[in-house]
Amino acid sequence: MAKNNIHPKWYPNAKVYCDGKHIMTIGSTKPELHVDIWSGNHPFFTGSQRIIDTEGRVERFVRKYNFKSDDNKIEN
């Protein structure tokens, strides 16, 4: 038989807050969740993320390992 009273209390209408604003309602073992980042304000999900090669890292990698444009081709 399964043991009684071993699982935490389940809150089917737990509220999630970010910056003091109610974001969503989910099921959780805590009645309220306070988060710093969620998909609505994370740059990856909002499309505001920029990939910047500020120091020429790709070029520095290519120079370091002596890659040439002809070396990157795949021959069949």
ZAMARDO-744147 format. One record per residue: z negated, y negated, x negated of N, C-alpha, C in turn. Coordinates in steps of 0.05 Angstrom, whole numbers, plus 5000, padded with zeros to 4 digits. Last residue first. Example, Ala and Ser with C-alpha at 12.3 -4.5 7.8 and 13.67 -1.06 7.14 Angstrom:
SITE; npz; npy; npx; capz; capy; capx; cpz; cpy; cpx
SITE; 4858; 5045; 4743; 4857; 5021; 4727; 4843; 4999; 4742
SITE; 4844; 5114; 4736; 4844; 5090; 4754; 4844; 5066; 4736
This chain:
SITE; npz; npy; npx; capz; capy; capx; cpz; cpy; cpx
SITE; 6034; 4693; 4340; 6036; 4720; 4354; 6053; 4738; 4338
SITE; 5986; 4647; 4316; 6012; 4660; 4313; 6012; 4687; 4327
SITE; 5956; 4588; 4333; 5953; 4617; 4335; 5981; 4629; 4334
SITE; 5936; 4531; 4294; 5956; 4545; 4311; 5952; 4575; 4310
SITE; 5903; 4507; 4258; 5892; 4512; 4285; 5912; 4527; 4303
SITE; 5930; 4496; 4212; 5911; 4519; 4212; 5901; 4526; 4239
SITE; 5959; 4450; 4221; 5974; 4475; 4221; 5955; 4499; 4222
SITE; 5920; 4411; 4215; 5931; 4415; 4242; 5947; 4441; 4244
SITE; 5866; 4436; 4176; 5891; 4421; 4179; 5902; 4427; 4206
SITE; 5800; 4434; 4152; 5818; 4442; 4173; 5843; 4424; 4172
SITE; 5757; 4430; 4114; 5785; 4429; 4106; 5804; 4440; 4127
SITE; 5706; 4422; 4129; 5715; 4449; 4128; 5745; 4452; 4122
SITE; 5702; 4366; 4126; 5683; 4383; 4112; 5693; 4411; 4109
SITE; 5742; 4346; 4160; 5744; 4341; 4131; 5725; 4361; 4116
SITE; 5722; 4364; 4209; 5748; 4373; 4200; 5751; 4369; 4170
SITE; 5674; 4336; 4211; 5674; 4365; 4211; 5700; 4376; 4200
SITE; 5694; 4284; 4212; 5677; 4291; 4190; 5676; 4322; 4188
SITE; 5720; 4284; 4262; 5735; 4280; 4238; 5720; 4289; 4213
SITE; 5675; 4291; 4294; 5696; 4311; 4295; 5712; 4309; 4269
SITE; 5645; 4245; 4284; 5634; 4271; 4277; 5656; 4293; 4276
SITE; 5648; 4189; 4286; 5670; 4205; 4276; 5662; 4233; 4269
SITE; 5605; 4166; 4309; 5605; 4166; 4280; 5629; 4183; 4269
SITE; 5612; 4169; 4364; 5607; 4143; 4352; 5610; 4144; 4322
SITE; 5639; 4195; 4411; 5640; 4204; 4383; 5637; 4179; 4366
SITE; 5611; 4207; 4473; 5618; 4186; 4453; 5617; 4199; 4426
SITE; 5618; 4219; 4538; 5616; 4233; 4513; 5627; 4214; 4492
SITE; 5580; 4196; 4592; 5602; 4190; 4573; 5597; 4206; 4548
SITE; 5564; 4204; 4659; 5560; 4212; 4632; 5584; 4207; 4615
SITE; 5572; 4194; 4712; 5570; 4171; 4695; 5564; 4178; 4665
SITE; 5572; 4236; 4747; 5597; 4229; 4735; 5596; 4204; 4717
SITE; 5527; 4257; 4768; 5537; 4233; 4781; 5564; 4224; 4770
SITE; 5515; 4300; 4735; 5523; 4306; 4763; 5535; 4281; 4777
SITE; 5501; 4275; 4687; 5521; 4297; 4687; 5532; 4301; 4715
SITE; 5461; 4237; 4700; 5488; 4228; 4692; 5509; 4251; 4693
SITE; 5421; 4246; 4757; 5427; 4255; 4730; 5456; 4248; 4723
SITE; 5410; 4234; 4809; 5409; 4212; 4790; 5414; 4221; 4762
SITE; 5418; 4280; 4839; 5428; 4255; 4850; 5426; 4232; 4831
SITE; 5392; 4322; 4814; 5421; 4321; 4812; 5433; 4295; 4823
SITE; 5335; 4291; 4783; 5347; 4310; 4802; 5377; 4306; 4801
SITE; 5278; 4274; 4747; 5307; 4276; 4747; 5315; 4297; 4768
SITE; 5224; 4275; 4758; 5235; 4252; 4745; 5265; 4251; 4747
SITE; 5187; 4295; 4817; 5206; 4300; 4795; 5216; 4274; 4783
SITE; 5137; 4323; 4852; 5145; 4298; 4842; 5162; 4303; 4817
SITE; 5126; 4358; 4912; 5136; 4360; 4884; 5146; 4333; 4876
SITE; 5078; 4384; 4956; 5094; 4361; 4947; 5102; 4366; 4918
SITE; 5056; 4435; 4965; 5064; 4419; 4988; 5082; 4395; 4981
SITE; 5078; 4492; 4929; 5063; 4467; 4929; 5073; 4450; 4952
SITE; 5114; 4532; 4932; 5085; 4540; 4933; 5067; 4516; 4930
SITE; 5168; 4517; 4978; 5155; 4517; 4952; 5126; 4527; 4955
SITE; 5229; 4497; 5006; 5207; 4515; 5007; 5195; 4517; 4979
SITE; 5244; 4426; 5015; 5251; 4453; 5006; 5227; 4471; 5011
SITE; 5274; 4365; 5027; 5253; 4383; 5036; 5262; 4412; 5029
SITE; 5287; 4307; 4985; 5295; 4330; 5001; 5270; 4346; 5010
SITE; 5266; 4255; 4972; 5293; 4263; 4965; 5303; 4286; 4984
SITE; 5229; 4198; 4980; 5232; 4226; 4990; 5261; 4234; 4987
SITE; 5211; 4161; 4923; 5228; 4164; 4946; 5230; 4193; 4954
SITE; 5183; 4158; 4876; 5169; 4150; 4900; 5186; 4152; 4925
SITE; 5217; 4181; 4838; 5212; 4152; 4837; 5200; 4142; 4863
SITE; 5225; 4232; 4882; 5235; 4222; 4856; 5232; 4192; 4857
SITE; 5198; 4288; 4916; 5199; 4259; 4912; 5209; 4253; 4884
SITE; 5203; 4336; 4965; 5209; 4330; 4937; 5212; 4300; 4935
SITE; 5159; 4373; 5007; 5175; 4349; 5003; 5178; 4344; 4973
SITE; 5162; 4435; 5040; 5151; 4420; 5017; 5170; 4396; 5012
SITE; 5163; 4471; 5084; 5173; 4444; 5086; 5161; 4426; 5064
SITE; 5139; 4520; 5073; 5168; 4520; 5079; 5179; 4492; 5080
SITE; 5095; 4539; 5027; 5100; 4515; 5043; 5130; 4513; 5049
SITE; 5054; 4593; 5018; 5081; 4584; 5019; 5084; 4560; 5037
SITE; 5001; 4609; 4973; 5009; 4599; 5000; 5037; 4587; 4998
SITE; 5012; 4665; 4928; 5004; 4638; 4935; 5013; 4630; 4962
SITE; 4989; 4733; 4937; 5011; 4713; 4935; 5001; 4686; 4942
SITE; 4948; 4766; 4948; 4954; 4762; 4920; 4976; 4741; 4916
SITE; 4929; 4785; 5000; 4920; 4759; 4988; 4925; 4756; 4958
SITE; 4932; 4856; 4991; 4930; 4832; 5008; 4921; 4808; 4991
SITE; 4978; 4900; 4960; 4952; 4887; 4960; 4954; 4862; 4978
SITE; 5012; 4954; 4993; 5012; 4929; 4978; 4985; 4915; 4981
SITE; 5000; 5024; 4983; 5000; 5000; 5000; 5000; 4975; 4982
